[in-house]
Amino acid sequence: MRKLILGCLLFSASGMSSALSLDVQREIFTDTLDLQEKKEWQKANQNIEKITDYPLAYIAEYNYLKANIDEVSDQEVLSFIKNNKGKVVTDDLQRSYLFSLSKQKNWSQFLTAFPRMPNNKTLKCHYLQASIATGKSQQAWSDAQQYWLSSTSLPNACDDVFVFYQNDKQLTKQHIWQRFQLAYVKNKQGLMRFLIARMDKKTAAVATELYELQQNPKNVLNSQLFSSRKEASFGFLVPTIQRLAKIDIDLAMQAYAKFDKQVPFTAAENKRIKTQFASVVVQRNKSKYFSWLDKELGALGNVSLIEQRIRYAIKRGDWKNIEFWISQLPKSERNSSAWKYWQARVLEQSGETDKAKVLYQQVAKNRNFHGFMASQKLGVNFSLNEQVIKEEVNGLTALKGDLAVIKEMLFHNLNKQAKGQWYRILSKQSVAKQQQLGLYAFNNNWPYLSVLASISSKSWNALGIRFPNAKKELFVGAAKQYNIEETYIYAITRRESSFDQHAKSPVGASGYMQLMPKTAEETAKKIGLTSYKDISQLDQGKINVQLGAGYFNELLERYDGNRVLATAAYNAGPHRVDRWVSAGKKKGNKGIEIDSWVDTIPFYETRAYVQNVLAYNVIYQHVLGKPLQFLKNEELLGDY
């Protein structure tokens, strides 16, 4: 049974907090967080009663409720949730509350608190458990069936749920087979074994053969599983050939020919298989199949593959195929600045300079890599197309309370909460209000929040809020230390973290300049930064920027000052960049030109990264009032 601990909380306005200065309220709040850290709840709760009007008092209340979620009353939790709708911590408390109810198997209260399917994977299972326990299994079956058909493993909490539905004859053999097929396509071998164990003996025998084939798709040529479309296993043939293509394109082609002759593939199946083949051929440069590729590619209607084919031609200076495959793109893609630029390059190469100039002039109107390349070719000013956001008097009056919350969160370094709450605020505003919020953030030196507002409002031309010149003492100082353009350090940071000092990437990169732990450690030794001890310091702005600038300077030295190669290496690593430099150049021949090299970088992420950083550098030159220069002569005229 739930009960109150440490006495009943009285989070009602006492009038005391309004008599306290902001500085005093901040001190009390800080002291409250310290007391909560020590689990001195009674003293902390007494503190909260003193600052009920303080914008962050609800966070202290949330901390108390979450830490004691198994013991506080349902009424307290539900009251907090009701009174704090729209706040990030409220969603988190609700999740904790539902997990607590699940642990206590208080299924009736679970459905009272949340009467629909939650988003959290485990809570979905608990919701279904609650529905079954309260006699609502039939109503929940639609949700259960949809959740069952997942290509990944489900939480353990769902095991009893689906045993119930299987015993109740609602989860059928067909449902198990459908999910097995999903797992087969996604190569989820553990899930496949789990499902085989739930099949009858005859079905499990077929599934086991398929499981073994999935592990070694080269055996498909000798398999008896696909002799007829009437076989339940026939639906596995296409994904098997697709998987084989990634391993051995020659065998995959043979398997396709064999089975297409025996049981002709449908148009849809043909398209799926050939799209996979084309992807392997173009991505892995399987030159022996390029005649096949060129015959099939147009009919597949796959824009990404056509673009990869164009890049293959660019890499080799194959102007005829560049021209042809650009012409095969949909009009919207063909008229993008990138492909219009290459249409101009084709014309220029064939001596039609006047026509090329017309296209370059069109491309030069864009504020991006290809626009700036075109401008530099033409010798004209860069087009920045700036939109200036002007402050509206009293434009944010209605959001005064929300902004006070953000301000206090940032004061107390509650950065994660501030980021989440800022998203919530932006999501409820008009574009005009989002732009005003961006300007407000910029003026208050909240650069990351300023960038978020520009993205949320799609204000791509609002350079003032989209490209803030944050923390000059950090970025300008580090740039001067290594004699790097400060605009370039800004450009890298803007692309890496958008000035989120506490940014974490999925692969472990941290801070402003998104440094990997190993890179940071090696760089600290090279530049003599003895104050750097462990990865937790990568959240410290000064250390992060020193290390990031030092590492980029190291890359510049490696590539003789070439920012293009150094930028690619900052994103993808220098060893990859070394491999990407023209093979012909390695043999002593002339390499390819800079635009060809950048546009044929094998990784999409790195290609976009290099293009963005180079363009952002020009934008920051404008923002900081520096002379505008895109590429240096040695970069522009070099061969790659």
Legacy VTK file of the C-alpha trace (Angstrom):
# vtk DataFile Version 3.0
C-alpha trace
ASCII
DATASET POLYDATA
POINTS 640 float
0.000 0.000 0.000
1.252 3.492 -0.811
1.773 5.889 2.036
3.247 9.322 2.574
6.750 9.480 3.947
8.299 12.340 5.892
4.905 13.942 6.330
2.571 15.519 3.814
4.081 17.993 1.402
2.523 21.423 1.395
3.524 22.793 -2.004
1.062 25.652 -1.836
2.016 29.278 -2.152
2.964 30.462 1.288
3.707 34.030 0.350
7.176 33.707 1.837
9.001 33.127 -1.445
7.643 36.295 -2.992
9.277 38.234 -0.187
12.659 36.693 -0.874
15.076 38.088 -3.435
15.934 36.036 -6.490
19.469 35.486 -5.214
18.156 34.123 -1.916
15.696 31.827 -3.698
18.513 30.525 -5.866
20.601 29.803 -2.761
17.732 27.957 -1.107
17.086 25.951 -4.259
20.777 24.998 -4.521
20.761 23.990 -0.850
17.590 21.953 -1.471
19.249 20.010 -4.297
22.233 19.294 -2.016
19.909 18.043 0.751
18.055 15.849 -1.739
21.365 14.429 -2.938
22.012 13.408 0.672
18.432 12.046 0.976
17.637 14.490 3.754
14.087 14.761 2.504
12.439 16.432 5.485
14.855 19.358 5.508
14.650 19.590 1.729
10.846 19.668 1.795
10.887 22.427 4.395
13.142 24.386 2.037
10.768 23.886 -0.880
7.941 25.422 1.139
10.025 28.597 1.388
10.382 29.042 -2.391
7.028 27.971 -3.821
7.053 30.946 -6.212
10.568 30.202 -7.486
10.390 29.082 -11.155
12.204 25.804 -10.448
10.425 24.810 -7.223
8.554 22.151 -9.185
11.863 20.437 -10.058
12.658 20.007 -6.377
9.175 18.577 -5.833
9.704 16.256 -8.814
13.023 15.068 -7.375
11.299 14.171 -4.118
8.387 12.371 -5.755
10.578 10.383 -8.152
13.045 9.301 -5.474
10.191 8.115 -3.252
7.809 6.979 -5.975
7.026 3.623 -4.323
5.868 5.269 -1.109
4.230 8.617 -1.849
0.482 8.671 -2.407
-1.188 8.264 -5.775
-2.920 11.570 -5.150
0.376 13.448 -4.795
1.791 12.023 -8.003
-1.369 12.559 -10.041
-1.730 16.070 -8.665
1.823 16.934 -9.730
1.229 15.501 -13.201
-2.012 17.468 -13.564
-0.501 20.752 -12.340
2.689 20.518 -14.398
1.526 19.497 -17.834
3.904 20.376 -20.648
7.041 20.077 -18.531
9.724 17.563 -19.400
10.060 16.238 -15.851
6.343 15.494 -15.764
6.656 12.884 -18.482
9.589 11.336 -16.653
7.677 11.211 -13.363
4.714 9.627 -15.093
6.982 6.903 -16.497
8.458 6.254 -13.048
4.952 6.133 -11.553
3.773 3.582 -14.113
6.838 1.412 -13.491
6.147 1.593 -9.763
2.524 0.541 -10.269
3.721 -2.310 -12.493
6.158 -3.518 -9.833
3.314 -3.552 -7.315
0.975 -5.156 -9.894
-1.518 -2.395 -9.199
-3.020 -2.884 -12.652
-6.306 -1.082 -12.025
-4.490 2.092 -10.946
-2.107 1.695 -13.908
-5.015 1.939 -16.362
-6.564 4.778 -14.387
-3.323 6.738 -14.587
-2.683 5.868 -18.246
-5.636 4.337 -20.112
-3.903 4.014 -23.508
-0.842 2.268 -24.930
2.329 4.098 -23.707
5.333 4.821 -25.940
7.952 3.169 -23.748
8.647 -0.402 -24.954
8.496 -2.017 -21.520
5.502 0.017 -20.409
3.654 -1.205 -23.490
4.026 -4.709 -22.060
2.843 -3.570 -18.645
-0.160 -1.890 -20.226
-1.064 -5.178 -21.895
-0.509 -7.011 -18.600
-2.827 -4.540 -16.894
-5.480 -5.004 -19.574
-5.372 -8.797 -19.220
-5.420 -8.654 -15.411
-8.472 -6.355 -15.374
-10.496 -8.370 -17.890
-9.811 -6.094 -20.868
-7.701 -8.469 -22.925
-10.086 -8.401 -25.868
-10.018 -4.601 -26.085
-6.198 -4.624 -25.917
-5.702 -7.357 -28.533
-5.433 -4.881 -31.419
-2.573 -3.077 -29.639
-0.982 -6.394 -28.659
-1.132 -7.738 -32.208
0.478 -4.615 -33.626
3.230 -4.725 -30.991
3.839 -8.408 -31.593
4.710 -7.836 -35.245
8.128 -6.402 -34.433
11.388 -7.373 -36.118
13.287 -6.920 -32.856
13.087 -8.656 -29.495
10.483 -7.364 -27.066
11.034 -6.795 -23.324
10.747 -9.818 -21.022
7.655 -8.252 -19.497
5.801 -9.184 -22.673
6.495 -12.927 -22.435
3.483 -13.703 -20.239
1.305 -11.417 -22.339
1.849 -13.342 -25.534
1.691 -16.708 -23.792
-1.786 -15.644 -22.663
-2.856 -14.614 -26.163
-1.375 -17.772 -27.665
-3.253 -19.948 -25.145
-6.360 -17.898 -25.833
-6.021 -18.812 -29.555
-5.742 -15.155 -30.616
-2.010 -15.266 -31.303
-1.944 -17.825 -34.106
0.671 -19.822 -36.024
0.344 -17.253 -38.789
1.294 -14.405 -36.414
4.405 -16.314 -35.314
5.356 -17.027 -38.930
4.859 -13.367 -39.909
7.179 -12.226 -37.165
9.727 -14.899 -38.075
9.815 -13.467 -41.591
10.367 -9.950 -40.234
13.225 -11.248 -38.072
14.697 -13.074 -41.084
14.785 -9.909 -43.182
16.430 -7.931 -40.356
18.936 -10.703 -39.549
17.766 -11.019 -35.937
19.020 -14.523 -35.262
18.199 -14.583 -31.547
14.599 -13.630 -32.246
14.410 -16.261 -34.985
15.472 -18.974 -32.507
12.948 -17.702 -29.974
10.141 -17.925 -32.520
11.160 -21.373 -33.778
10.728 -22.618 -30.196
7.094 -21.470 -30.268
6.227 -23.243 -33.537
4.732 -26.681 -34.056
7.138 -29.438 -35.118
6.427 -29.265 -38.866
6.640 -25.482 -39.128
9.744 -25.392 -36.920
11.515 -27.797 -39.294
11.009 -25.415 -42.244
11.943 -22.405 -40.114
15.147 -24.142 -39.006
16.159 -24.705 -42.633
15.525 -21.027 -43.307
17.507 -20.071 -40.222
20.479 -22.056 -41.505
20.084 -20.518 -44.965
20.023 -17.066 -43.459
23.407 -17.793 -41.879
24.839 -19.075 -45.166
22.845 -17.644 -48.095
25.310 -19.136 -50.613
23.388 -22.392 -50.207
20.313 -20.872 -51.823
21.327 -22.277 -55.214
20.881 -25.812 -53.924
17.895 -25.153 -51.666
14.590 -26.973 -52.173
12.633 -24.395 -50.195
11.611 -22.258 -53.170
10.280 -24.704 -55.766
6.789 -23.186 -55.766
5.000 -20.038 -54.720
2.606 -22.263 -52.799
5.386 -23.041 -50.323
5.214 -20.882 -47.187
8.977 -20.472 -47.454
8.810 -18.862 -50.902
8.398 -15.407 -49.359
11.939 -15.724 -48.007
13.551 -16.067 -51.429
13.833 -12.372 -52.305
15.474 -11.328 -48.984
17.819 -14.323 -49.282
19.025 -13.223 -52.726
19.310 -9.641 -51.470
21.424 -10.803 -48.539
23.584 -12.944 -50.825
24.233 -9.934 -53.084
26.016 -8.184 -50.214
28.264 -11.211 -49.766
28.807 -12.436 -53.332
27.228 -10.512 -56.208
28.250 -13.142 -58.744
26.404 -15.943 -56.929
23.438 -13.642 -56.319
23.149 -12.968 -60.038
23.248 -16.732 -60.689
20.571 -17.392 -58.066
18.363 -14.665 -59.515
18.638 -16.137 -63.046
17.926 -19.677 -61.818
14.813 -18.892 -59.792
13.441 -16.338 -62.240
13.477 -19.109 -64.857
11.801 -21.636 -62.543
9.211 -19.382 -60.887
9.301 -15.941 -62.542
9.542 -13.040 -60.130
6.801 -10.429 -60.061
7.528 -6.854 -61.112
7.724 -5.785 -57.475
10.083 -8.635 -56.596
12.251 -7.861 -59.626
12.533 -4.256 -58.530
13.548 -5.184 -54.972
16.239 -7.614 -56.141
17.637 -5.416 -58.892
17.705 -2.382 -56.618
19.868 -4.360 -54.195
22.116 -5.518 -57.032
22.480 -1.980 -58.353
23.325 -0.677 -54.899
26.118 -3.233 -54.479
27.473 -2.623 -57.989
27.651 1.149 -57.695
28.781 1.333 -54.068
31.508 -1.287 -54.445
32.570 -0.283 -57.956
31.824 -3.680 -59.499
32.949 -2.566 -62.951
32.121 -5.883 -64.665
28.429 -5.211 -63.997
28.273 -1.578 -65.083
26.840 -2.431 -68.497
24.085 -4.334 -66.672
23.646 -1.436 -64.253
23.258 1.145 -67.005
20.567 -0.947 -68.687
18.561 -1.428 -65.489
19.083 1.778 -63.541
16.617 3.997 -65.360
13.713 1.566 -64.890
14.347 1.230 -61.157
13.440 4.874 -60.552
15.759 5.114 -57.550
17.073 8.673 -57.251
19.771 7.767 -54.721
21.228 5.116 -57.023
21.213 7.475 -60.018
23.055 10.057 -57.917
25.614 7.433 -56.906
26.059 6.596 -60.593
26.682 10.277 -61.339
29.292 10.462 -58.585
30.995 7.395 -60.030
31.217 9.229 -63.359
32.464 12.424 -61.674
35.241 10.516 -59.948
36.444 9.305 -63.344
35.866 12.485 -65.320
33.288 10.653 -67.449
31.513 13.768 -68.726
29.201 11.912 -71.095
27.742 9.800 -68.317
27.601 12.759 -65.930
25.423 14.557 -68.456
23.278 11.525 -69.262
22.512 10.436 -65.713
21.767 13.964 -64.525
19.197 14.086 -67.334
17.594 10.942 -65.842
16.954 12.594 -62.486
13.490 13.952 -61.642
13.191 17.647 -62.466
13.195 18.722 -58.827
16.506 16.937 -58.217
17.969 17.994 -61.546
17.361 21.636 -60.644
19.058 21.409 -57.254
22.135 23.598 -56.861
24.432 20.545 -56.791
23.305 18.968 -60.046
22.805 22.273 -61.808
26.413 23.032 -60.890
27.512 19.804 -62.566
25.409 20.527 -65.619
27.374 23.759 -65.876
30.618 21.839 -65.449
29.648 19.544 -68.327
28.929 22.548 -70.555
32.180 24.194 -69.517
34.095 21.025 -70.320
32.560 20.819 -73.772
33.489 24.435 -74.534
29.977 25.911 -74.210
31.139 28.572 -71.786
28.256 31.010 -72.320
25.663 28.365 -71.474
27.763 27.236 -68.543
27.945 30.805 -67.265
24.148 31.124 -67.263
23.852 28.028 -65.072
26.684 29.110 -62.788
24.885 32.423 -62.271
21.751 30.546 -61.208
23.696 28.305 -58.850
25.581 31.287 -57.399
22.329 32.606 -55.917
22.480 29.816 -53.327
24.183 30.052 -49.951
25.836 26.639 -49.955
28.926 24.786 -51.138
27.949 24.694 -54.808
26.653 28.258 -54.752
29.952 29.484 -53.362
31.913 27.321 -55.826
29.954 28.916 -58.673
30.489 32.410 -57.257
34.208 31.812 -56.967
34.348 30.562 -60.563
32.492 33.646 -61.782
34.413 36.049 -59.558
31.200 37.517 -58.124
30.085 38.285 -54.581
28.727 35.425 -52.506
24.963 35.408 -52.069
24.099 35.320 -48.373
20.360 36.039 -48.673
20.186 37.120 -45.058
16.911 37.659 -43.213
17.271 39.956 -40.215
14.963 39.118 -37.294
13.866 42.311 -35.558
12.775 42.335 -31.947
9.067 42.870 -31.387
8.274 44.987 -28.350
6.421 42.856 -25.793
6.456 40.028 -28.349
7.279 37.423 -25.707
5.295 38.796 -22.767
3.022 35.753 -22.679
6.071 33.494 -22.370
7.660 35.417 -19.517
7.167 32.546 -17.055
8.538 29.947 -19.455
11.605 32.047 -20.157
12.209 32.552 -16.439
12.254 28.771 -16.041
14.825 28.392 -18.843
16.965 31.155 -17.359
17.036 29.507 -13.953
17.736 26.066 -15.410
20.771 27.418 -17.217
21.883 29.297 -14.110
21.905 26.010 -12.190
23.508 24.100 -15.106
20.407 21.956 -15.569
21.255 21.842 -19.251
19.387 18.687 -20.204
16.172 19.958 -18.641
16.640 23.364 -20.270
17.090 21.787 -23.697
14.013 19.594 -23.294
11.870 22.441 -21.979
13.004 24.735 -24.795
11.832 22.135 -27.319
8.444 22.082 -25.577
8.129 25.850 -25.690
9.093 26.059 -29.363
6.667 23.309 -30.367
3.686 25.377 -29.231
4.602 28.635 -30.980
4.022 30.180 -34.392
6.963 30.671 -36.731
7.105 34.360 -35.843
7.206 33.562 -32.120
9.872 30.905 -32.669
12.003 33.494 -34.445
11.516 35.920 -31.543
12.548 33.172 -29.135
15.639 32.573 -31.237
16.530 36.251 -31.054
15.882 36.253 -27.300
18.194 33.260 -26.890
20.861 34.919 -29.031
20.675 38.153 -27.009
20.947 36.182 -23.750
23.985 34.236 -24.996
22.162 30.924 -25.220
23.656 29.946 -28.592
22.448 26.349 -28.717
18.870 27.381 -27.958
19.148 30.104 -30.584
20.118 27.522 -33.202
17.276 25.220 -32.132
14.807 28.062 -32.637
16.123 28.723 -36.144
15.722 25.040 -37.006
12.261 24.763 -35.471
11.040 27.804 -37.407
12.893 26.732 -40.581
14.460 30.188 -40.633
17.330 29.166 -42.871
18.093 32.759 -43.874
18.064 34.163 -40.327
21.849 34.053 -40.038
21.882 36.110 -36.845
20.119 33.434 -34.793
21.228 30.431 -36.839
24.964 31.174 -36.634
25.663 32.718 -33.214
29.174 33.929 -32.410
29.254 32.275 -29.010
31.865 32.321 -26.261
34.405 34.503 -28.020
36.916 34.063 -25.213
36.954 30.308 -25.958
36.772 30.085 -29.711
38.708 33.175 -30.725
41.360 32.460 -28.111
41.873 28.876 -29.302
41.977 29.980 -32.929
44.683 32.559 -32.191
46.690 30.016 -30.201
46.990 27.791 -33.271
46.863 30.511 -35.914
43.606 29.129 -37.359
40.875 31.381 -38.694
38.413 31.925 -35.856
35.591 31.675 -38.387
36.683 28.152 -39.236
36.664 27.018 -35.600
33.172 28.504 -35.323
32.138 26.704 -38.501
33.335 23.318 -37.242
31.667 23.800 -33.859
28.410 24.918 -35.454
28.374 21.770 -37.577
29.483 19.476 -34.763
27.309 20.476 -31.810
25.479 23.716 -32.673
27.239 25.058 -29.547
25.766 22.506 -27.168
28.534 22.288 -24.590
27.169 18.994 -23.252
26.393 17.300 -26.570
26.952 13.535 -26.708
26.963 11.600 -29.967
25.796 7.973 -30.261
29.414 6.877 -30.788
30.795 8.721 -27.754
31.953 12.104 -29.087
31.540 14.893 -26.529
31.262 18.615 -26.087
31.427 21.667 -28.323
33.793 20.157 -30.892
32.605 16.548 -30.466
35.849 14.882 -29.555
36.238 11.133 -29.191
37.895 10.095 -25.897
40.913 8.501 -27.577
41.452 11.530 -29.849
41.196 13.855 -26.857
43.736 11.843 -24.869
46.242 11.689 -27.721
45.802 15.382 -28.552
46.220 16.444 -24.911
49.609 14.692 -24.826
50.719 16.258 -28.119
49.782 19.814 -27.177
50.897 19.491 -23.549
47.478 20.062 -21.986
48.292 18.567 -18.591
45.014 19.773 -17.050
43.136 17.174 -19.105
42.742 13.998 -17.033
39.618 12.113 -18.135
36.673 12.177 -20.535
34.341 13.875 -18.055
36.285 17.085 -18.740
35.171 17.127 -22.383
32.025 18.880 -21.151
34.220 21.746 -19.975
34.117 24.319 -22.745
37.648 25.653 -22.462
39.292 22.218 -22.435
37.087 20.914 -25.244
37.805 23.829 -27.582
41.534 23.742 -26.809
41.623 20.047 -27.691
39.410 20.462 -30.764
41.463 23.342 -32.139
44.677 21.510 -31.336
43.507 18.391 -33.144
42.361 20.354 -36.195
45.723 22.139 -36.272
47.422 18.728 -36.223
45.339 17.697 -39.249
46.203 20.936 -41.057
49.870 20.184 -40.568
49.347 16.649 -41.868
47.705 17.975 -45.041
50.013 20.961 -45.617
47.404 23.515 -44.591
44.664 22.106 -46.863
41.436 22.755 -44.926
39.357 20.583 -47.247
41.323 17.421 -46.453
41.718 18.373 -42.791
37.969 18.925 -42.455
37.180 15.564 -44.016
39.687 13.945 -41.660
38.176 15.687 -38.616
34.901 13.933 -39.418
35.954 10.579 -40.848
39.528 10.132 -39.621
42.811 10.806 -41.458
43.405 7.190 -42.482
40.171 7.136 -44.486
40.977 10.465 -46.111
44.395 9.164 -47.109
42.648 6.283 -48.894
40.152 8.613 -50.570
42.815 10.741 -52.228
42.823 9.881 -55.911
44.327 6.483 -56.666
45.777 7.960 -59.833
47.555 10.607 -57.837
49.143 7.947 -55.656
50.660 6.455 -58.799
52.229 9.756 -59.692
49.476 10.929 -62.027
47.483 14.114 -61.728
44.582 13.786 -59.312
41.048 15.123 -59.679
39.843 18.666 -59.027
38.524 19.830 -55.687
34.837 19.923 -56.620
35.070 16.392 -58.006
36.819 15.151 -54.868
34.381 16.728 -52.426
31.329 15.540 -54.365
32.627 11.973 -54.512
33.609 11.492 -50.876
32.290 7.952 -50.275
30.505 8.670 -46.982
27.398 10.801 -47.345
27.859 12.149 -43.815
31.435 13.276 -44.475
30.558 14.708 -47.892
27.790 16.833 -46.364
30.042 17.703 -43.408
32.837 19.083 -45.590
30.422 21.021 -47.773
28.666 22.501 -44.741
31.814 23.496 -42.849
33.279 25.217 -45.912
30.025 27.110 -46.444
29.599 27.902 -42.737
33.071 29.436 -42.723
31.960 32.018 -45.291
28.804 32.706 -43.275
30.853 33.252 -40.126
33.170 35.567 -42.026
30.049 37.621 -42.748
28.757 37.381 -39.161
32.116 38.473 -37.710
32.715 41.185 -40.317
35.719 39.499 -41.920
36.644 39.550 -45.637
34.762 36.798 -47.458
36.877 34.012 -48.918
35.632 30.537 -49.790
38.611 28.455 -50.905
42.239 29.455 -50.898
44.040 29.325 -54.256
46.171 26.364 -53.262
43.017 24.471 -52.234
41.070 25.471 -55.332
43.866 24.732 -57.777
45.238 21.648 -56.073
44.604 18.141 -57.307
43.115 15.448 -55.154
LINES 1 641
640 0 1 2 3 4 5 6 7 8 9 10 11 12 13 14 15 16 17 18 19 20 21 22 23 24 25 26 27 28 29 30 31 32 33 34 35 36 37 38 39 40 41 42 43 44 45 46 47 48 49 50 51 52 53 54 55 56 57 58 59 60 61 62 63 64 65 66 67 68 69 70 71 72 73 74 75 76 77 78 79 80 81 82 83 84 85 86 87 88 89 90 91 92 93 94 95 96 97 98 99 100 101 102 103 104 105 106 107 108 109 110 111 112 113 114 115 116 117 118 119 120 121 122 123 124 125 126 127 128 129 130 131 132 133 134 135 136 137 138 139 140 141 142 143 144 145 146 147 148 149 150 151 152 153 154 155 156 157 158 159 160 161 162 163 164 165 166 167 168 169 170 171 172 173 174 175 176 177 178 179 180 181 182 183 184 185 186 187 188 189 190 191 192 193 194 195 196 197 198 199 200 201 202 203 204 205 206 207 208 209 210 211 212 213 214 215 216 217 218 219 220 221 222 223 224 225 226 227 228 229 230 231 232 233 234 235 236 237 238 239 240 241 242 243 244 245 246 247 248 249 250 251 252 253 254 255 256 257 258 259 260 261 262 263 264 265 266 267 268 269 270 271 272 273 274 275 276 277 278 279 280 281 282 283 284 285 286 287 288 289 290 291 292 293 294 295 296 297 298 299 300 301 302 303 304 305 306 307 308 309 310 311 312 313 314 315 316 317 318 319 320 321 322 323 324 325 326 327 328 329 330 331 332 333 334 335 336 337 338 339 340 341 342 343 344 345 346 347 348 349 350 351 352 353 354 355 356 357 358 359 360 361 362 363 364 365 366 367 368 369 370 371 372 373 374 375 376 377 378 379 380 381 382 383 384 385 386 387 388 389 390 391 392 393 394 395 396 397 398 399 400 401 402 403 404 405 406 407 408 409 410 411 412 413 414 415 416 417 418 419 420 421 422 423 424 425 426 427 428 429 430 431 432 433 434 435 436 437 438 439 440 441 442 443 444 445 446 447 448 449 450 451 452 453 454 455 456 457 458 459 460 461 462 463 464 465 466 467 468 469 470 471 472 473 474 475 476 477 478 479 480 481 482 483 484 485 486 487 488 489 490 491 492 493 494 495 496 497 498 499 500 501 502 503 504 505 506 507 508 509 510 511 512 513 514 515 516 517 518 519 520 521 522 523 524 525 526 527 528 529 530 531 532 533 534 535 536 537 538 539 540 541 542 543 544 545 546 547 548 549 550 551 552 553 554 555 556 557 558 559 560 561 562 563 564 565 566 567 568 569 570 571 572 573 574 575 576 577 578 579 580 581 582 583 584 585 586 587 588 589 590 591 592 593 594 595 596 597 598 599 600 601 602 603 604 605 606 607 608 609 610 611 612 613 614 615 616 617 618 619 620 621 622 623 624 625 626 627 628 629 630 631 632 633 634 635 636 637 638 639
